[in-house]
């Protein structure tokens, strides 16, 4: 059974992590500088509907591997978070 002080410490730690995550999310700019490239935006705007659909699907496909890797790392860390706690 856990002691009340360790439970309170865990809650404070969780709250601190949540606050830090919120601050980091708010600190991220709404638009990264590379996404504002004029030539890229103009080229994409001049494409036909079929090419735009292909471009949007390509962006989605390219987003899947990094998201899967990040999810896997977070899951692995979460699964093994207490591995060395008994030492």
C-alpha positions, 0 to 999 in steps of 0.5 A: 500500500502506498503512503499518503505522502508518496501519493501526494508527491506523485500527484504534484509530479503529474501536475507539474508535467501537465503544466510543462506540457501545456506551456510547451504546446503554447510556446510552439508557433502556429506556423513553422517558417518552412511551411510559409514557403511562397513557391511551395504554396503557389505551386500547390495552389495552382494544382488541379484537384487530383494533384492536390488530393495526391499531395494531401495524401502524400503528406498524410503518408509521410506523417505516419512513420514519425508518429508511429515511432513517437507513439512506440517510444512513449509506449515503451517508456510508459511500460518500463517506467518502474523497471528500476524503481525497486533498486 
